[in-house]
Amino acid sequence: MLVDDFLTDSARRMPGKVALVCEGSRLTYREIDDLANKMANALIDSGVERGDRVAIFLDNSVETVISISGILKAGAVFLVVNRTTKADKLSFILNNCRAKGIISDRNAANLLSSIASDTPDLRFLVLKDGYPENGRFHSEHCFSLQEFLDAAPAAPPPRKCISIDLASIIYTSGSTGYPKGVTLTHLNMVTAATSITQYLENIPSDIILNVLPLSFDYGLYQMLMAFKIGGMLVLERSFTYPYKVINLMLQERVTGFPGVPTIFSILLQLEDIRKIDFKDLRYITNTGAALPVDHIRRIRETFPKATLYSMYGLTECKRVSYLPPEELDRRPASVGKGMPNEEVFLIDDNGQRIATPDTVGELVVRGANVMVGYWENPEETAKCLKPGLHPWEKVLYTGDLFKMDEEGFLYFVGRKDDIIKSRGEKVSPKEVENVLHALPGVLHAAVIGVPDEVLGQAVKAFVVPKKGAQLTEKDIFKYCRANLEDFMVPKYVEFRDSLEQTSSGKIKKTNLK
């Protein structure tokens, strides 16, 4: 089975059923499937071949859903890039995977024009709301989405891929400061979606509300899972307006709501939230960071008819574990056991499997959901994909430290490296430090993660100004917001006269907090 079969099969079985609700639009499975076929045929006519990479640089929208589905149907590989990504990083990503085309919007035209000369592999640009007349892209290489689709037939394109072909690349922060492309095959993604829908007990009548970005794997899989089960996806751009989301939840009779601790924290602060009857809500999921025990209690009181699933995952394998809801009272701090069709275990510093309960070790994941590697990065791939239990396999060394109790339930302890996990996203301290060092007036900068009840970890920056520089926290925040994705912007800034250095001249972070 291929990932695009989720949509194709549901469209065949229930063509008239509403599959997607987004920004006032209601599209049936047949309508989405036809538009995806048009997208696929248009991409093929533009020279996209099996295995080519096509980037999507859009917020959550109907067009994003159609683009993902169409790229897959064309036999190509999709990557959804966070819409807040700045020029330098976007240019790196497009060059790293040698993307042949990009689908975006008119507001990004200037940004895309500014990097056009630095992205030689990019052959065409599709803008969902038309394109400005002035711009680096010539008209024959730049299309409005409408004209792009109108010129293509709605007939299904020839099936090209098999399950071991790549379906997606998801870029995640690396310790070097450069993002790494997690490569996922159709088999990886189908396996993950199948296991998750199995333990969530998803059914065709499920209506899933997603406010998480489709560039985030947790958000992306809400779309894939909804199409797999033949359910309905209610897609919102963000959680910026909580009452709008709540009204939508009630209006559409939502049965499933995925969130992260920041979202639940905002919900729980609403004064009248306990007065609302969420009678249709069947389940709530949380991942990205463990929920505080008090939040778990308050969520269950606020949504008494909904089952709460605490989960843990990482982009390299999508999902690792879930806590069976009946265990929530007994072990609220646990993220559960490995999900169906997957094996997890802990190893010590010598690579030996740990058999003693409550002993800290690195978590290892074994299963068909594990990525095939980082895009054209064998050195980084070799660090986390290592020989497994049998000669024919490799397993994922997650870099996350856990404890496991006598019954096999997992408890997160921390990271082996300095990667910060905030709001469910990985943040590279090096990447934030590089931006800070580019700010005039900054002499030295160091970035660490600090414990945060809501974010899991918050980004904290230590800054040493140059002599005579008049920097303020406001200056730091403003510059970071202009040059970093929103989840990478420091929550805290602390100015120092100096930062201790090692004998090799590197900043010593062990005493920073």
C-alpha positions, 0 to 999 in steps of 0.5 A, a space after each residue: 500500500 502507498 500513502 496516496 492509497 488512503 485518499 484513493 481508496 476512501 474516494 472510491 468507497 465513499 465519494 460523496 462524503 465530506 473529507 475536508 472542512 477548511 476556511 469555509 470550504 467543504 470538499 468531498 473525497 471525490 473532489 479532493 481526489 480529482 484535484 489531487 489527480 489534476 495536481 499530479 498530472 500538472 506536475 508530471 507535465 512540468 517535468 516532475 518524475 518519480 522520486 523528484 522532490 517538490 516543496 510546499 511552502 504554505 500554511 494549513 489550507 485546502 491547497 496544502 492538502 491537495 498539493 501533498 496528495 498530488 505530489 504523492 500521486 505523481 510518484 514524487 516526494 513531498 516536503 512541507 516547509 514551515 511557513 515562518 522559515 526564513 530565506 537562508 534556511 529555506 534556500 538550504 532546504 531546497 538546495 539540500 534536497 534539490 527540489 524541482 518545484 515549490 508550491 506557495 502563495 503570493 505573499 512569499 513571492 518576494 522571498 522566493 525571488 530573493 533566493 531564486 538565483 541561489 536555488 539552481 535546481 528549482 524549475 518552477 513555482 506555483 502560487 495559490 493566489 496568482 503571481 506578481 508581474 515583477 519577479 525573478 521567475 519568468 512567466 513560463 516557470 511561474 504559474 497560478 495554482 488555478 491555471 496549473 490545475 485547469 490545464 490538467 485532466 482529472 484522470 488518475 495518473 499511472 501508478 509509479 511507486 512501490 512501498 519502499 520508495 520515498 514519500 516524504 522528507 521532513 526537515 528537523 534541527 541538527 546539532 550542527 545548526 543545519 537541518 537534517 532531512 528525515 527520509 520516509 518511505 511509503 512503508 514507513 508512513 503507512 506503518 505508522 498511520 496504521 499503528 496509530 489508528 489501531 490504538 486510537 480505535 479510529 472509525 469512519 465516523 471520526 471527525 478530527 480537528 487539526 490546528 497543528 501545522 502540516 509541516 509538523 509530523 504530528 499535524 501531517 499525520 492527522 490528515 493522513 489518518 483521517 483519509 486512511 479511515 475515511 473520516 473527516 478532517 477539520 483543518 484550522 490554520 492555527 490555535 491563535 483564536 481559541 474560541 473560534 476553535 472551540 466553536 468549530 469543535 462544537 459546530 462540526 461535532 468533532 470526535 478527535 482533538 490532537 494537541 500539545 501542552 501549550 494548546 492545553 495550557 491555553 484552553 485550561 486558562 479560559 474562564 468558561 471552558 468548564 461550562 461547555 459540553 463537548 458531548 461529541 469529543 471521543 478522544 484527546 491526544 498529547 505529544 511533544 512534551 509530557 503533560 504536567 500531572 495537574 494538567 492531566 487532571 484538569 483536562 479530564 475534568 474539562 472534557 469528561 467524556 473524552 479519553 486522553 492519550 499521552 504519547 511520545 514520538 520523534 520525527 525519525 519514526 513518527 510515533 514511539 509509544 502511547 499510554 493506555 488510557 486505563 493506566 493514566 491514574 496509576 502512572 500519569 508521568 509515563 508515556 506508555 509502551 511501544 505502539 502496535 507493530 513496534 518494539 522498544 528497549 533501553 541500552 546502556 553506554 556499552 550498547 547492552 540491553 538493560 534488563 533492570 527496571 528503573 535504570 536510565 538508558 537510551 531508548 531504541 526503536 525497532 519497526 517498519 516505521 523507522 526512517 531510512 536515514 537522513 537525506 544524503 547525510 551518511 555520517 549523521 545517519 550512522 549515528 542513529 541507525 545502527 545494526 539491530 537484533 538481526 543481521 538484516 536490520 537497523 534500529 533507531 537510537 533516539 538519543 533520548 534517555 528513559 527509564 522503564 518500570 517492571 511492567 515495561 512502561 517508559 518515563 522520559 528523563 532527558 536528551 543525550 545531546 544538547 538538542 532542545 525539544 520545545 512545543 514538540 519541535 526540535 531546536 538546535 542551539 547552534 542554529 539560534 546561536 548563529 542568528 544571535 552572533 549575526 546581530 550587531 552588538 553581540 560578542 558571544 552567545 550561548 543557548 540552552 533548554 530550560 525546564 518548562 511546565 508547558 513547553 517541555 523545554 523553553 529556549 534560553 539565550 545568554 548574551 555577552 554584548 560588545 563593549 559599548 553596545 546598548 542591547 536590550 531584551 526587546 532587541 534580541 526578541 525582535 531580531 530572533 523573530 525576524 530571523 528564526 521560525 517562531 518555535 525557535 525564538 528564545 523565551 528568556 534572554 539573560 545578559 552576562 559580562 562574560 561566558 566561561 570557555 573551555 581550553 579549546 575556546 568553546 563556551 562552557 554550558 554546563 553551569 548555565 541554567 
